[in-house]
Amino acid sequence: MNRRTFFKTGLKDYLLSFAATLSLSTGNEQKDYFDSIFSCYPLLAEAPMDQLIMAAKQLGIDPENKTKLELAKEIFSGKQGKTNAHY
């Protein structure tokens, strides 16, 4: 294949097939932010426990005997129905 053909069609075809391969290998599933301590560590490191407890109480979540990770999961899950908590 000469350079002209490569730059007109070959490169485009190669990049399209490469992009398709990448999208198949990474998958399109959503990763949960709280699945791993490594993904949510910045939030947990910066958020004070008393601030998480206050937000949990505003949302009607019982913060007793829960770790920082468990509280953060419940607060940010959005399953409690209220959206007026201030973090």
C-alpha positions, 0 to 999 in steps of 0.5 A: 500500500502506498502512502497516498492510499494509506492516508486516504483509506488505510489509516481511517480503517485502521483507526475505526477498527482500533476504536471498535476493539477498545470499546469492546474490551473496556465494555460499556457497563457503568462502574460504581464509584463506591465499588472499590475503596481506591475509587472513592478514597479521595472523597472519604479522605476529604469528607469529615465524618461529622459532615457525613453524619449531618448529611445522613441525618438530613436524608433520614439515614441512621448513621449509627454503627456505620463506617465512613464508606457505608455512610457515603454509599447510602448518602450518594445512592439517591435511594432515600428520596430527598435531594435537599441535603447540603454536603 
